[in-house]
Amino acid sequence: MLLLMLAVGLMAGCGANESNEGNGSNEATVIEPPAGIESASGSEENEAAFPAVLVDGSGEEITIEEEPQTIVSLLSSNTEIAFALGLGDKIIGVSNFCNYPAAAQEKEKLGGQAMNVERIIELQPDMALVSQYHFKTHADVLNTFRQAGIDVVVAGEAKSFEDAYETMRMFGKATGTLDKAEAIIADMQERLAEVKSKAEAVETPKRVWIEVSPAPDIFTTGKETFMHEMIEAINAANVAGDQTGWVKMTEEEIVSLMPDVIITTYGYYVENPSEGVYAREGWAEVPAVANQQVYDVDSDTVTRPGPRLIDGVEELARFVYPDIFIP
Protein backbone atom coordinates (compact mmCIF):
# COMPACT_ATOMS: atom_id res chain seq x y z
CA MET A 1 0.00 0.00 0.00
CA LEU A 2 2.89 2.32 0.84
CA LEU A 3 4.40 1.78 -2.60
CA LEU A 4 1.06 2.52 -4.23
CA MET A 5 0.71 5.72 -2.23
CA LEU A 6 4.24 6.72 -3.21
CA ALA A 7 3.43 6.21 -6.88
CA VAL A 8 0.26 8.25 -6.58
CA GLY A 9 2.16 11.01 -4.78
CA LEU A 10 4.79 11.14 -7.49
CA MET A 11 2.18 11.38 -10.23
CA ALA A 12 0.08 13.97 -8.51
CA GLY A 13 3.01 16.03 -7.23
CA CYS A 14 1.55 16.23 -3.74
CA GLY A 15 0.42 13.98 -0.92
CA ALA A 16 -1.06 13.82 2.52
CA ASN A 17 1.29 13.77 5.49
CA GLU A 18 0.01 10.79 7.40
CA SER A 19 2.08 8.95 9.94
CA ASN A 20 2.92 5.28 10.16
CA GLU A 21 1.15 3.10 12.75
CA GLY A 22 -1.11 5.80 14.11
CA ASN A 23 1.61 8.39 14.69
CA GLY A 24 -1.10 11.05 14.58
CA SER A 25 0.90 13.84 12.95
CA ASN A 26 -1.02 16.58 11.16
CA GLU A 27 -0.83 17.55 7.52
CA ALA A 28 2.21 19.67 6.86
CA THR A 29 3.81 21.55 4.02
CA VAL A 30 6.40 19.51 2.19
CA ILE A 31 9.88 20.76 3.05
CA GLU A 32 12.41 20.56 0.26
CA PRO A 33 15.89 19.28 1.12
CA PRO A 34 18.36 22.09 1.80
CA ALA A 35 19.62 23.61 -1.40
CA GLY A 36 23.25 24.06 -2.31
CA ILE A 37 24.65 21.38 0.00
CA GLU A 38 28.13 20.51 -1.16
CA SER A 39 30.42 17.61 -0.34
CA ALA A 40 31.55 17.57 3.30
CA SER A 41 35.10 18.42 2.25
CA GLY A 42 34.99 18.69 -1.51
CA SER A 43 38.37 16.99 -1.57
CA GLU A 44 39.51 14.22 -3.89
CA GLU A 45 40.14 12.12 -0.81
CA ASN A 46 36.48 12.39 0.20
CA GLU A 47 35.31 11.54 -3.31
CA ALA A 48 37.57 8.50 -3.30
CA ALA A 49 35.76 7.19 -0.20
CA PHE A 50 32.84 6.16 -2.40
CA PRO A 51 31.45 3.74 -3.18
CA ALA A 52 31.76 2.73 0.50
CA VAL A 53 31.28 -0.92 1.44
CA LEU A 54 30.57 -1.69 5.09
CA VAL A 55 28.76 -4.06 7.43
CA ASP A 56 26.15 -2.22 9.49
CA GLY A 57 24.33 -3.19 12.67
CA SER A 58 22.09 -5.59 10.78
CA GLY A 59 25.12 -7.76 10.12
CA GLU A 60 24.66 -7.34 6.38
CA GLU A 61 27.11 -5.83 3.92
CA ILE A 62 25.84 -2.66 2.31
CA THR A 63 27.24 -0.40 -0.37
CA ILE A 64 26.86 3.38 -0.35
CA GLU A 65 27.43 4.44 -3.94
CA GLU A 66 27.68 8.19 -3.38
CA GLU A 67 28.30 10.57 -0.52
CA PRO A 68 24.90 11.39 1.06
CA GLN A 69 23.78 15.00 0.82
CA THR A 70 20.54 14.67 2.82
CA ILE A 71 20.05 12.47 5.90
CA VAL A 72 17.26 11.55 8.30
CA SER A 73 18.25 10.23 11.73
CA LEU A 74 15.69 8.20 13.65
CA LEU A 75 17.54 7.59 16.93
CA SER A 76 18.86 10.15 19.43
CA SER A 77 22.35 8.66 19.64
CA ASN A 78 22.58 8.48 15.83
CA THR A 79 21.69 12.16 15.67
CA GLU A 80 24.33 13.12 18.24
CA ILE A 81 26.97 11.19 16.30
CA ALA A 82 25.91 12.73 12.98
CA PHE A 83 26.13 16.27 14.34
CA ALA A 84 29.52 15.52 15.92
CA LEU A 85 30.70 14.33 12.50
CA GLY A 86 29.80 17.74 11.08
CA LEU A 87 26.71 16.53 9.22
CA GLY A 88 24.22 18.92 10.82
CA ASP A 89 23.51 20.84 7.62
CA LYS A 90 22.70 17.60 5.83
CA ILE A 91 20.19 16.39 8.40
CA ILE A 92 16.64 17.18 7.22
CA GLY A 93 14.70 15.18 9.82
CA VAL A 94 15.14 13.51 13.21
CA SER A 95 13.19 11.39 15.68
CA ASN A 96 10.76 12.95 18.15
CA PHE A 97 13.27 12.36 20.96
CA CYS A 98 16.37 13.96 19.45
CA ASN A 99 17.16 16.82 21.82
CA TYR A 100 20.91 17.32 21.41
CA PRO A 101 22.55 19.41 20.16
CA ALA A 102 20.15 22.36 20.23
CA ALA A 103 20.16 22.48 16.42
CA ALA A 104 18.61 19.00 16.36
CA GLN A 105 15.49 20.34 18.01
CA GLU A 106 14.94 22.63 15.03
CA LYS A 107 14.83 19.74 12.55
CA GLU A 108 11.56 18.24 11.36
CA LYS A 109 10.29 15.48 13.65
CA LEU A 110 9.64 12.16 11.93
CA GLY A 111 8.33 9.90 14.70
CA GLY A 112 10.15 7.51 16.97
CA GLN A 113 9.80 3.76 17.12
CA ALA A 114 6.78 4.31 14.88
CA MET A 115 8.28 6.21 11.96
CA ASN A 116 6.37 8.68 9.81
CA VAL A 117 7.02 6.58 6.73
CA GLU A 118 5.15 8.66 4.17
CA ARG A 119 6.80 11.88 5.25
CA ILE A 120 10.25 10.30 5.11
CA ILE A 121 9.57 9.09 1.58
CA GLU A 122 8.28 12.54 0.62
CA LEU A 123 11.54 14.09 1.83
CA GLN A 124 13.53 11.59 -0.28
CA PRO A 125 16.70 11.68 1.85
CA ASP A 126 19.81 10.01 0.50
CA MET A 127 20.30 8.14 3.76
CA ALA A 128 18.32 7.01 6.83
CA LEU A 129 20.16 6.26 10.07
CA VAL A 130 17.95 3.82 11.99
CA SER A 131 18.03 1.67 15.12
CA GLN A 132 18.13 -2.01 15.98
CA TYR A 133 14.48 -1.71 17.00
CA HIS A 134 13.54 -0.52 13.52
CA PHE A 135 15.55 -3.34 11.94
CA LYS A 136 13.96 -6.02 14.11
CA THR A 137 10.35 -4.81 14.02
CA HIS A 138 9.97 -2.73 10.84
CA ALA A 139 11.98 -4.64 8.24
CA ASP A 140 9.22 -4.09 5.67
CA VAL A 141 9.40 -0.32 6.17
CA LEU A 142 13.18 -0.31 5.78
CA ASN A 143 12.79 -2.28 2.55
CA THR A 144 10.31 0.35 1.37
CA PHE A 145 12.94 3.01 2.03
CA ARG A 146 15.51 1.06 0.04
CA GLN A 147 13.10 0.62 -2.88
CA ALA A 148 12.57 4.37 -2.80
CA GLY A 149 16.32 4.87 -3.31
CA ILE A 150 17.21 5.63 0.33
CA ASP A 151 20.38 4.08 1.77
CA VAL A 152 19.47 2.52 5.12
CA VAL A 153 22.20 2.26 7.76
CA VAL A 154 21.37 0.35 10.95
CA ALA A 155 23.17 1.27 14.18
CA GLY A 156 24.50 -1.70 16.09
CA GLU A 157 23.33 -2.58 19.59
CA ALA A 158 25.91 -0.81 21.74
CA LYS A 159 26.61 -1.98 25.29
CA SER A 160 30.17 -0.70 25.70
CA PHE A 161 32.50 2.11 24.71
CA GLU A 162 34.02 -0.12 22.02
CA ASP A 163 30.56 -0.75 20.56
CA ALA A 164 29.96 3.01 20.46
CA TYR A 165 33.31 3.55 18.74
CA GLU A 166 32.40 1.00 16.07
CA THR A 167 29.09 2.75 15.38
CA MET A 168 30.91 6.08 14.98
CA ARG A 169 33.39 4.52 12.56
CA MET A 170 30.58 2.92 10.57
CA PHE A 171 28.68 6.21 10.27
CA GLY A 172 31.93 7.96 9.38
CA LYS A 173 32.61 5.51 6.57
CA ALA A 174 29.01 5.69 5.33
CA THR A 175 29.07 9.49 5.14
CA GLY A 176 32.63 10.22 4.06
CA THR A 177 33.65 11.52 7.51
CA LEU A 178 35.75 8.63 8.77
CA ASP A 179 38.72 10.89 9.62
CA LYS A 180 36.45 13.01 11.83
CA ALA A 181 35.06 9.88 13.49
CA GLU A 182 38.57 8.64 14.27
CA ALA A 183 39.46 12.04 15.75
CA ILE A 184 36.41 11.95 18.04
CA ILE A 185 37.21 8.41 19.13
CA ALA A 186 40.85 9.29 19.81
CA ASP A 187 39.77 12.22 22.00
CA MET A 188 37.33 10.02 23.94
CA GLN A 189 39.98 7.34 24.44
CA GLU A 190 42.52 9.90 25.65
CA ARG A 191 40.08 11.40 28.15
CA LEU A 192 39.00 7.96 29.36
CA ALA A 193 42.63 6.97 29.86
CA GLU A 194 43.17 10.13 31.91
CA VAL A 195 40.18 9.27 34.12
CA LYS A 196 41.54 5.77 34.70
CA SER A 197 44.97 7.17 35.49
CA LYS A 198 43.61 9.55 38.12
CA ALA A 199 41.44 6.78 39.55
CA GLU A 200 44.56 4.80 40.42
CA ALA A 201 44.87 7.14 43.41
CA VAL A 202 41.74 5.57 44.94
CA GLU A 203 42.79 3.52 47.96
CA THR A 204 39.40 2.16 49.01
CA PRO A 205 36.89 1.85 46.12
CA LYS A 206 33.47 3.23 46.96
CA ARG A 207 30.37 1.10 46.53
CA VAL A 208 27.97 2.74 44.07
CA TRP A 209 24.26 2.14 43.45
CA ILE A 210 22.91 3.34 40.09
CA GLU A 211 19.19 4.13 40.03
CA VAL A 212 17.72 4.58 36.56
CA SER A 213 14.08 4.80 37.63
CA PRO A 214 12.51 5.93 40.94
CA ALA A 215 10.36 4.03 43.42
CA PRO A 216 8.20 2.04 43.39
CA ASP A 217 9.67 0.32 40.31
CA ILE A 218 13.38 0.81 40.89
CA PHE A 219 15.73 -0.34 38.11
CA THR A 220 19.52 -0.41 38.06
CA THR A 221 22.30 -1.36 35.67
CA GLY A 222 24.41 -4.47 35.92
CA LYS A 223 27.10 -5.85 33.64
CA GLU A 224 27.01 -5.17 29.89
CA THR A 225 25.89 -1.55 30.30
CA PHE A 226 27.68 1.74 29.83
CA MET A 227 27.22 2.74 33.46
CA HIS A 228 28.81 -0.45 34.75
CA GLU A 229 31.82 0.19 32.51
CA MET A 230 31.95 3.79 33.74
CA ILE A 231 31.91 2.74 37.41
CA GLU A 232 34.79 0.36 36.77
CA ALA A 233 36.69 3.09 34.89
CA ILE A 234 36.66 5.37 37.94
CA ASN A 235 37.80 2.53 40.21
CA ALA A 236 34.51 2.16 42.07
CA ALA A 237 32.35 -0.92 42.66
CA ASN A 238 28.90 -1.40 41.18
CA VAL A 239 26.88 -2.97 44.02
CA ALA A 240 24.65 -4.57 41.37
CA GLY A 241 27.64 -5.80 39.38
CA ASP A 242 26.59 -9.43 39.77
CA GLN A 243 23.49 -8.66 37.71
CA THR A 244 23.33 -8.30 33.90
CA GLY A 245 21.69 -5.54 31.91
CA TRP A 246 18.76 -3.53 33.26
CA VAL A 247 17.51 -5.06 36.50
CA LYS A 248 14.53 -4.37 38.80
CA MET A 249 15.26 -4.65 42.53
CA THR A 250 13.26 -4.11 45.71
CA GLU A 251 14.04 -1.44 48.29
CA GLU A 252 14.91 -4.14 50.81
CA GLU A 253 17.45 -5.63 48.42
CA ILE A 254 19.00 -2.23 47.72
CA VAL A 255 19.28 -1.28 51.39
CA SER A 256 21.06 -4.57 52.11
CA LEU A 257 23.76 -3.60 49.59
CA MET A 258 24.69 -0.56 51.72
CA PRO A 259 26.10 1.66 48.93
CA ASP A 260 28.43 4.55 49.77
CA VAL A 261 27.12 6.65 46.86
CA ILE A 262 23.79 6.64 45.04
CA ILE A 263 23.59 7.98 41.49
CA THR A 264 20.18 8.70 39.95
CA THR A 265 19.59 9.34 36.25
CA TYR A 266 16.01 10.59 36.16
CA GLY A 267 16.32 14.22 37.21
CA TYR A 268 15.03 15.27 33.80
CA TYR A 269 11.52 14.15 34.74
CA VAL A 270 11.53 13.88 38.55
CA GLU A 271 12.09 17.06 40.56
CA ASN A 272 14.76 16.83 43.28
CA PRO A 273 15.44 13.09 42.95
CA SER A 274 17.97 13.11 45.79
CA GLU A 275 15.36 14.42 48.22
CA GLY A 276 13.10 11.55 47.25
CA VAL A 277 15.82 9.06 48.08
CA TYR A 278 16.64 10.73 51.41
CA ALA A 279 12.98 10.58 52.41
CA ARG A 280 12.58 6.83 51.90
CA GLU A 281 11.52 4.93 55.00
CA GLY A 282 14.13 2.48 56.22
CA TRP A 283 17.03 4.01 54.28
CA ALA A 284 18.50 6.17 57.04
CA GLU A 285 21.31 3.71 57.81
CA VAL A 286 22.43 3.39 54.19
CA PRO A 287 25.86 5.14 54.06
CA ALA A 288 24.95 7.15 50.94
CA VAL A 289 21.85 8.50 52.67
CA ALA A 290 23.46 9.02 56.08
CA ASN A 291 26.33 10.96 54.49
CA GLN A 292 24.21 12.87 51.94
CA GLN A 293 25.93 11.24 48.97
CA VAL A 294 23.05 11.06 46.46
CA TYR A 295 23.59 12.76 43.09
CA ASP A 296 21.80 13.00 39.75
CA VAL A 297 23.64 12.74 36.43
CA ASP A 298 22.44 13.66 32.95
CA SER A 299 20.83 10.44 31.71
CA ASP A 300 21.66 11.13 28.07
CA THR A 301 25.40 11.23 28.78
CA VAL A 302 25.47 7.81 30.43
CA THR A 303 23.02 5.86 28.26
CA ARG A 304 23.39 7.13 24.68
CA PRO A 305 26.20 5.45 22.74
CA GLY A 306 27.67 8.65 21.35
CA PRO A 307 30.43 11.23 21.83
CA ARG A 308 29.03 12.47 25.15
CA LEU A 309 29.66 9.18 26.95
CA ILE A 310 33.00 10.54 28.06
CA ASP A 311 31.23 13.54 29.59
CA GLY A 312 29.16 11.08 31.61
CA VAL A 313 32.26 9.29 32.91
CA GLU A 314 33.86 12.54 34.00
CA GLU A 315 30.70 13.76 35.74
CA LEU A 316 30.31 10.43 37.54
CA ALA A 317 33.94 10.60 38.67
CA ARG A 318 33.47 14.08 40.14
CA PHE A 319 30.44 12.95 42.15
CA VAL A 320 31.98 9.74 43.51
CA TYR A 321 35.55 11.01 44.10
CA PRO A 322 35.43 14.81 44.32
CA ASP A 323 38.74 14.95 46.18
CA ILE A 324 40.47 13.34 43.19
CA PHE A 325 38.55 14.66 40.20
CA ILE A 326 37.64 18.20 41.24
CA PRO A 327 40.70 20.52 41.08
C-alpha positions as CSV (number, residue, x, y, z in Angstrom):
1,M,0.0,0.0,0.0
2,L,2.9,2.3,0.8
3,L,4.4,1.8,-2.6
4,L,1.1,2.5,-4.2
5,M,0.7,5.7,-2.2
6,L,4.2,6.7,-3.2
7,A,3.4,6.2,-6.9
8,V,0.3,8.2,-6.6
9,G,2.2,11.0,-4.8
10,L,4.8,11.1,-7.5
11,M,2.2,11.4,-10.2
12,A,0.1,14.0,-8.5
13,G,3.0,16.0,-7.2
14,C,1.6,16.2,-3.7
15,G,0.4,14.0,-0.9
16,A,-1.1,13.8,2.5
17,N,1.3,13.8,5.5
18,E,0.0,10.8,7.4
19,S,2.1,9.0,9.9
20,N,2.9,5.3,10.2
21,E,1.1,3.1,12.7
22,G,-1.1,5.8,14.1
23,N,1.6,8.4,14.7
24,G,-1.1,11.0,14.6
25,S,0.9,13.8,13.0
26,N,-1.0,16.6,11.2
27,E,-0.8,17.5,7.5
28,A,2.2,19.7,6.9
29,T,3.8,21.6,4.0
30,V,6.4,19.5,2.2
31,I,9.9,20.8,3.1
32,E,12.4,20.6,0.3
33,P,15.9,19.3,1.1
34,P,18.4,22.1,1.8
35,A,19.6,23.6,-1.4
36,G,23.2,24.1,-2.3
37,I,24.7,21.4,0.0
38,E,28.1,20.5,-1.2
39,S,30.4,17.6,-0.3
40,A,31.6,17.6,3.3
41,S,35.1,18.4,2.3
42,G,35.0,18.7,-1.5
43,S,38.4,17.0,-1.6
44,E,39.5,14.2,-3.9
45,E,40.1,12.1,-0.8
46,N,36.5,12.4,0.2
47,E,35.3,11.5,-3.3
48,A,37.6,8.5,-3.3
49,A,35.8,7.2,-0.2
50,F,32.8,6.2,-2.4
51,P,31.4,3.7,-3.2
52,A,31.8,2.7,0.5
53,V,31.3,-0.9,1.4
54,L,30.6,-1.7,5.1
55,V,28.8,-4.1,7.4
56,D,26.1,-2.2,9.5
57,G,24.3,-3.2,12.7
58,S,22.1,-5.6,10.8
59,G,25.1,-7.8,10.1
60,E,24.7,-7.3,6.4
61,E,27.1,-5.8,3.9
62,I,25.8,-2.7,2.3
63,T,27.2,-0.4,-0.4
64,I,26.9,3.4,-0.3
65,E,27.4,4.4,-3.9
66,E,27.7,8.2,-3.4
67,E,28.3,10.6,-0.5
68,P,24.9,11.4,1.1
69,Q,23.8,15.0,0.8
70,T,20.5,14.7,2.8
71,I,20.0,12.5,5.9
72,V,17.3,11.5,8.3
73,S,18.2,10.2,11.7
74,L,15.7,8.2,13.7
75,L,17.5,7.6,16.9
76,S,18.9,10.1,19.4
77,S,22.3,8.7,19.6
78,N,22.6,8.5,15.8
79,T,21.7,12.2,15.7
80,E,24.3,13.1,18.2
81,I,27.0,11.2,16.3
82,A,25.9,12.7,13.0
83,F,26.1,16.3,14.3
84,A,29.5,15.5,15.9
85,L,30.7,14.3,12.5
86,G,29.8,17.7,11.1
87,L,26.7,16.5,9.2
88,G,24.2,18.9,10.8
89,D,23.5,20.8,7.6
90,K,22.7,17.6,5.8
91,I,20.2,16.4,8.4
92,I,16.6,17.2,7.2
93,G,14.7,15.2,9.8
94,V,15.1,13.5,13.2
95,S,13.2,11.4,15.7
96,N,10.8,13.0,18.1
97,F,13.3,12.4,21.0
98,C,16.4,14.0,19.4
99,N,17.2,16.8,21.8
100,Y,20.9,17.3,21.4
101,P,22.6,19.4,20.2
102,A,20.2,22.4,20.2
103,A,20.2,22.5,16.4
104,A,18.6,19.0,16.4
105,Q,15.5,20.3,18.0
106,E,14.9,22.6,15.0
107,K,14.8,19.7,12.6
108,E,11.6,18.2,11.4
109,K,10.3,15.5,13.7
110,L,9.6,12.2,11.9
111,G,8.3,9.9,14.7
112,G,10.2,7.5,17.0
113,Q,9.8,3.8,17.1
114,A,6.8,4.3,14.9
115,M,8.3,6.2,12.0
116,N,6.4,8.7,9.8
117,V,7.0,6.6,6.7
118,E,5.1,8.7,4.2
119,R,6.8,11.9,5.2
120,I,10.2,10.3,5.1
121,I,9.6,9.1,1.6
122,E,8.3,12.5,0.6
123,L,11.5,14.1,1.8
124,Q,13.5,11.6,-0.3
125,P,16.7,11.7,1.9
126,D,19.8,10.0,0.5
127,M,20.3,8.1,3.8
128,A,18.3,7.0,6.8
129,L,20.2,6.3,10.1
130,V,17.9,3.8,12.0
131,S,18.0,1.7,15.1
132,Q,18.1,-2.0,16.0
133,Y,14.5,-1.7,17.0
134,H,13.5,-0.5,13.5
135,F,15.5,-3.3,11.9
136,K,14.0,-6.0,14.1
137,T,10.3,-4.8,14.0
138,H,10.0,-2.7,10.8
139,A,12.0,-4.6,8.2
140,D,9.2,-4.1,5.7
141,V,9.4,-0.3,6.2
142,L,13.2,-0.3,5.8
143,N,12.8,-2.3,2.6
144,T,10.3,0.4,1.4
145,F,12.9,3.0,2.0
146,R,15.5,1.1,0.0
147,Q,13.1,0.6,-2.9
148,A,12.6,4.4,-2.8
149,G,16.3,4.9,-3.3
150,I,17.2,5.6,0.3
151,D,20.4,4.1,1.8
152,V,19.5,2.5,5.1
153,V,22.2,2.3,7.8
154,V,21.4,0.4,11.0
155,A,23.2,1.3,14.2
156,G,24.5,-1.7,16.1
157,E,23.3,-2.6,19.6
158,A,25.9,-0.8,21.7
159,K,26.6,-2.0,25.3
160,S,30.2,-0.7,25.7
161,F,32.5,2.1,24.7
162,E,34.0,-0.1,22.0
163,D,30.6,-0.7,20.6
164,A,30.0,3.0,20.5
165,Y,33.3,3.6,18.7
166,E,32.4,1.0,16.1
167,T,29.1,2.8,15.4
168,M,30.9,6.1,15.0
169,R,33.4,4.5,12.6
170,M,30.6,2.9,10.6
171,F,28.7,6.2,10.3
172,G,31.9,8.0,9.4
173,K,32.6,5.5,6.6
174,A,29.0,5.7,5.3
175,T,29.1,9.5,5.1
176,G,32.6,10.2,4.1
177,T,33.6,11.5,7.5
178,L,35.8,8.6,8.8
179,D,38.7,10.9,9.6
180,K,36.5,13.0,11.8
181,A,35.1,9.9,13.5
182,E,38.6,8.6,14.3
183,A,39.5,12.0,15.8
184,I,36.4,11.9,18.0
185,I,37.2,8.4,19.1
186,A,40.9,9.3,19.8
187,D,39.8,12.2,22.0
188,M,37.3,10.0,23.9
189,Q,40.0,7.3,24.4
190,E,42.5,9.9,25.6
191,R,40.1,11.4,28.2
192,L,39.0,8.0,29.4
193,A,42.6,7.0,29.9
194,E,43.2,10.1,31.9
195,V,40.2,9.3,34.1
196,K,41.5,5.8,34.7
197,S,45.0,7.2,35.5
198,K,43.6,9.6,38.1
199,A,41.4,6.8,39.6
200,E,44.6,4.8,40.4
201,A,44.9,7.1,43.4
202,V,41.7,5.6,44.9
203,E,42.8,3.5,48.0
204,T,39.4,2.2,49.0
205,P,36.9,1.9,46.1
206,K,33.5,3.2,47.0
207,R,30.4,1.1,46.5
208,V,28.0,2.7,44.1
209,W,24.3,2.1,43.5
210,I,22.9,3.3,40.1
211,E,19.2,4.1,40.0
212,V,17.7,4.6,36.6
213,S,14.1,4.8,37.6
214,P,12.5,5.9,40.9
215,A,10.4,4.0,43.4
216,P,8.2,2.0,43.4
217,D,9.7,0.3,40.3
218,I,13.4,0.8,40.9
219,F,15.7,-0.3,38.1
220,T,19.5,-0.4,38.1
221,T,22.3,-1.4,35.7
222,G,24.4,-4.5,35.9
223,K,27.1,-5.8,33.6
224,E,27.0,-5.2,29.9
225,T,25.9,-1.6,30.3
226,F,27.7,1.7,29.8
227,M,27.2,2.7,33.5
228,H,28.8,-0.4,34.7
229,E,31.8,0.2,32.5
230,M,31.9,3.8,33.7
231,I,31.9,2.7,37.4
232,E,34.8,0.4,36.8
233,A,36.7,3.1,34.9
234,I,36.7,5.4,37.9
235,N,37.8,2.5,40.2
236,A,34.5,2.2,42.1
237,A,32.4,-0.9,42.7
238,N,28.9,-1.4,41.2
239,V,26.9,-3.0,44.0
240,A,24.7,-4.6,41.4
241,G,27.6,-5.8,39.4
242,D,26.6,-9.4,39.8
243,Q,23.5,-8.7,37.7
244,T,23.3,-8.3,33.9
245,G,21.7,-5.5,31.9
246,W,18.8,-3.5,33.3
247,V,17.5,-5.1,36.5
248,K,14.5,-4.4,38.8
249,M,15.3,-4.6,42.5
250,T,13.3,-4.1,45.7
251,E,14.0,-1.4,48.3
252,E,14.9,-4.1,50.8
253,E,17.5,-5.6,48.4
254,I,19.0,-2.2,47.7
255,V,19.3,-1.3,51.4
256,S,21.1,-4.6,52.1
257,L,23.8,-3.6,49.6
258,M,24.7,-0.6,51.7
259,P,26.1,1.7,48.9
260,D,28.4,4.6,49.8
261,V,27.1,6.7,46.9
262,I,23.8,6.6,45.0
263,I,23.6,8.0,41.5
264,T,20.2,8.7,40.0
265,T,19.6,9.3,36.2
266,Y,16.0,10.6,36.2
267,G,16.3,14.2,37.2
268,Y,15.0,15.3,33.8
269,Y,11.5,14.1,34.7
270,V,11.5,13.9,38.6
271,E,12.1,17.1,40.6
272,N,14.8,16.8,43.3
273,P,15.4,13.1,42.9
274,S,18.0,13.1,45.8
275,E,15.4,14.4,48.2
276,G,13.1,11.6,47.2
277,V,15.8,9.1,48.1
278,Y,16.6,10.7,51.4
279,A,13.0,10.6,52.4
280,R,12.6,6.8,51.9
281,E,11.5,4.9,55.0
282,G,14.1,2.5,56.2
283,W,17.0,4.0,54.3
284,A,18.5,6.2,57.0
285,E,21.3,3.7,57.8
286,V,22.4,3.4,54.2
287,P,25.9,5.1,54.1
288,A,25.0,7.1,50.9
289,V,21.8,8.5,52.7
290,A,23.5,9.0,56.1
291,N,26.3,11.0,54.5
292,Q,24.2,12.9,51.9
293,Q,25.9,11.2,49.0
294,V,23.0,11.1,46.5
295,Y,23.6,12.8,43.1
296,D,21.8,13.0,39.8
297,V,23.6,12.7,36.4
298,D,22.4,13.7,32.9
299,S,20.8,10.4,31.7
300,D,21.7,11.1,28.1
301,T,25.4,11.2,28.8
302,V,25.5,7.8,30.4
303,T,23.0,5.9,28.3
304,R,23.4,7.1,24.7
305,P,26.2,5.5,22.7
306,G,27.7,8.6,21.3
307,P,30.4,11.2,21.8
308,R,29.0,12.5,25.2
309,L,29.7,9.2,26.9
310,I,33.0,10.5,28.1
311,D,31.2,13.5,29.6
312,G,29.2,11.1,31.6
313,V,32.3,9.3,32.9
314,E,33.9,12.5,34.0
315,E,30.7,13.8,35.7
316,L,30.3,10.4,37.5
317,A,33.9,10.6,38.7
318,R,33.5,14.1,40.1
319,F,30.4,13.0,42.2
320,V,32.0,9.7,43.5
321,Y,35.6,11.0,44.1
322,P,35.4,14.8,44.3
323,D,38.7,15.0,46.2
324,I,40.5,13.3,43.2
325,F,38.5,14.7,40.2
326,I,37.6,18.2,41.2
327,P,40.7,20.5,41.1
